[in-house]
Amino acid sequence: MRRLSPLLALLLLSLSACTFVKMAPGAREVRVLSAAPAGCVSRGELVVSITHKVGPYERNDLRVRDELELLARNEAPSLQANSISPMGAPEDGSQRWAMWRCP
């Protein structure tokens, strides 16, 4: 059992460093804006979620934020949106995003 504990700790550390979300086709062209843009048409809102805890261990906050942004970017083309903006900070692995179609 003592050999298992360091192995389990190493596995959890490597798991927290993994990126689970891959960029979808079209997501690279989606711009991330800090606020609602002038002259753009709203394409709706979207809530994205990701695993933010592995057992009792919290995943790296920056990685979770990056993956939430990437999930929103991946969904934007299906809504004919080319820009997104966060509607608030991530909370418990979820975040709400506004979708925009800008000229």
C-alpha positions as CSV (number, residue, x, y, z in Angstrom):
1,M,0.0,0.0,0.0
2,R,2.9,2.4,0.7
3,R,4.1,1.9,-2.9
4,L,0.7,2.7,-4.2
5,S,0.5,6.1,-2.5
6,P,3.4,7.8,-4.3
7,L,2.2,6.3,-7.6
8,L,-1.3,7.6,-6.9
9,A,0.1,11.1,-6.1
10,L,2.1,11.1,-9.3
11,L,-1.0,10.0,-11.3
12,L,-3.1,12.8,-9.8
13,L,-0.4,15.4,-10.5
14,S,-0.1,14.3,-14.1
15,L,-3.8,14.3,-14.4
16,S,-4.1,17.9,-13.1
17,A,-1.6,19.0,-15.8
18,C,-3.6,17.4,-18.6
19,T,-5.7,19.4,-21.0
20,F,-8.9,17.5,-21.7
21,V,-10.3,19.9,-24.3
22,K,-9.1,20.1,-27.9
23,M,-9.7,22.9,-30.3
24,A,-12.5,22.2,-32.8
25,P,-12.5,23.2,-36.5
26,G,-13.5,26.9,-36.8
27,A,-12.7,27.7,-33.1
28,R,-9.3,29.3,-33.9
29,E,-11.1,32.2,-35.7
30,V,-13.3,33.0,-32.8
31,R,-12.2,36.1,-30.9
32,V,-12.4,36.4,-27.1
33,L,-13.5,39.9,-26.0
34,S,-13.5,41.2,-22.5
35,A,-16.8,43.0,-22.9
36,A,-19.9,43.3,-25.1
37,P,-18.7,44.7,-28.4
38,A,-20.4,47.7,-30.1
39,G,-21.9,47.0,-33.6
40,C,-22.2,43.2,-33.0
41,V,-25.3,41.1,-33.1
42,S,-26.0,38.8,-30.2
43,R,-26.2,35.1,-31.0
44,G,-27.3,34.1,-27.6
45,E,-25.7,32.8,-24.4
46,L,-24.0,29.6,-23.5
47,V,-22.9,27.8,-20.3
48,V,-19.9,25.5,-20.5
49,S,-18.7,23.2,-17.8
50,I,-15.7,21.1,-17.1
51,T,-14.3,18.9,-14.3
52,H,-12.7,21.2,-11.8
53,K,-12.0,18.6,-9.1
54,V,-10.5,15.1,-9.2
55,G,-11.6,13.5,-6.0
56,P,-10.7,15.9,-3.2
57,Y,-8.1,17.7,-5.4
58,E,-8.8,21.0,-7.2
59,R,-7.4,21.2,-10.7
60,N,-5.2,24.1,-11.7
61,D,-7.4,27.2,-11.8
62,L,-5.7,28.6,-14.9
63,R,-6.1,25.4,-16.8
64,V,-9.8,25.2,-15.9
65,R,-10.3,28.8,-17.1
66,D,-8.4,28.0,-20.4
67,E,-10.5,24.9,-21.0
68,L,-13.8,26.7,-20.3
69,E,-12.8,29.4,-22.8
70,L,-11.9,26.8,-25.4
71,L,-15.2,25.0,-24.9
72,A,-17.0,28.3,-25.5
73,R,-14.9,29.0,-28.6
74,N,-15.6,25.4,-29.9
75,E,-19.4,26.1,-29.6
76,A,-19.4,29.6,-31.2
77,P,-19.3,28.5,-34.9
78,S,-22.4,26.3,-34.4
79,L,-24.2,29.5,-33.3
80,Q,-22.8,31.5,-36.2
81,A,-20.8,33.6,-33.7
82,N,-17.3,34.8,-34.4
83,S,-16.7,36.5,-31.0
84,I,-17.4,35.5,-27.4
85,S,-17.2,37.4,-24.1
86,P,-17.4,36.0,-20.6
87,M,-20.5,37.0,-18.6
88,G,-18.8,36.4,-15.2
89,A,-16.0,34.5,-13.6
90,P,-15.9,30.7,-13.6
91,E,-17.7,29.0,-10.6
92,D,-17.4,25.3,-9.7
93,G,-16.2,24.4,-13.2
94,S,-18.9,26.3,-15.1
95,Q,-19.0,29.7,-16.9
96,R,-21.6,31.6,-18.9
97,W,-20.5,33.2,-22.2
98,A,-22.2,35.7,-24.6
99,M,-21.9,34.8,-28.3
100,W,-21.6,37.6,-30.9
101,R,-21.5,38.0,-34.7
102,C,-19.3,40.9,-35.5
103,P,-18.5,42.5,-38.8
